[in-house]
Amino acid sequence: MTARMTALLPLLAVLVGASPAAARAGNTQDLYVSDAIVTGTGEKNREVGFRECLGEVLVKASGDQRVLAAPALAPLIERAGSFVASFAYRDRLAAIPIHDEQGTHDRPHDLTCRYEPAMIDRLLGTLGSRPWPQPRPRIAVLLAVHDRSAASC
């Protein structure tokens, strides 16, 4: 590690602690929201998104990827939509006009599912897991990029 990077570490620690992302990380409600990319807003595509979102939210709430391999998950995934408290779509191509060869059902959408924490916590119990308690550890990513193109000149 260079002396310059070592000098910047305390500043970085302060910035990470004061960042909006760090503030959101402490919000437990965010753990019970999940997103999936679906093709269109029809019921068939929505069900695919619900299944994907349920798996994601179970892992986020528990911090344990093993819940996805639990045998008891299969029947829950089949009725994933029944656990969703609310959902919303966002057209990923909203700024792009519909093309002649493309119907609105083909447009990709972000499907955002919101769940009641108590419901997800109960589901985790049926899977032999439980919610990961608060406070959760903060994670900081330190990344150094070296531009070698200038050195080769």
N, C-alpha and C positions, 0 to 999 in steps of 0.2 A: 504494500500500500504506500502510495507516495505521501510526502509531508503535506501536500496541498489537500489531498483527500482526508487525511487525518484531521486537519484543521477544520474541515467542513462538516465532520461528523456531528459535533454538538449542535450546529445550526440545523442540520438535517433532522436531528432528533426533536428539536423544538417544532419545526415545520410539520413533521409527521403527527406529532401530538396535537397540533392546533388545526389540522386540515379538516375540511368538511367531511371527507371520506372517513376519517377517524371518528368523527362525531356520529356519522351514520352507522358505523360498525357497532356502536353500543346500543342501537335501536333494535330491540328484540322483534318489533313488528316486521322489520325487513326480512327476518328469517322465515316468515310465513307468507312471503310473496315469491312467485316463481314466474319465469318467462319461457316461452317456446316459440319457435318460428313455425308457422303453419301456412299452407297454401290455400288461401281463401277463408271465408268466414262461415262456410257451411257446417252443418252438424257433424258430418263424417270427419272433417278436418279438425273440428273443435275437439272431438273425442280423442283424437290422436294427441293433440296438444295437452289435454287434461291429463292423460296418462303420463306424458313426459314431465309435466309440471309436478305431479304428485310425487314421483320418484325424486325429483330435484329438491322439493321442499322437505321431504322426509330426511334426506341427507343433510341439508342445511340446518334443520332444527336439532338433529341428533349429533352431527359431526361424525357420523359413522356410516361409511359406504357399505358396510356389510348388510344393512337393512335391505338393500336392493337384491340380495341373494336369499333373503328369508323366504321359505316356502309359503308362509302365510300372506306374502305380498301379492301373489297372482290374483286371488279373488278380489282384493282391494283395488288393484289396477283396473280390473274389468268394470268396476263402478266408480272410477276416479272422479267423474263429473259430479257425483253426489256429495263429494267432500268440499267442493269449491264454494266459498261464500259469495264471491263475485268475480267477474272477469271482464276484461276490456281488450279491444283490438287497436292496433296502430298499423296503418298501411305503410309498409316499408318503401313503397314507390309513390308516396303521396304527392311528391313534387313532379312526378313524371306522368304525362297524359297516358290514358289507356291507348294501346296500339290497336290497329285494325285486327291483327291476328291474335290478340290477347283479350280474353274476356275478363271481367272483374273477378271471376272465381279462380283465376290463375295467379293473381297477385299475391305476393308473400306478405304476411302480416305478423306482427309481434302479438302473441296472445299472452296477456298478463293475468295470472290467477292469484287471487287473495284467499287465504284460508283463516279460519278461526283458530287461534293457538290451542285452545282446549281440545278441539277436534283432532288436530295433528298430534298433540301429546297423547291422546287416547290411542290413536292408530299406532304410534311408536310403541306403546305398551303391548299391543297385540302382536307386534313384531319382535318382542323381547328386547326392546331398546327403551330409551328415555331421552328427554330433551337434554342437551348439553347446557349445564347451568351457567348463569352469568356471574361475574364478568368473565368474558372470554379473553384469551390473550390477544394482545395487539400484534400485528405482523407488520414489519417494515421491510421493504425491498431496497437493497443497496445495489445499484447498477453502475458499473464504470464502462464507458465506451471509449475505446482508443481508435482514433482515426489514423490508420496506417498509410492512407493514400498521400498525405502531406509529407510523411517521412521518406517515401520512395522517390521523391523528386530530386 
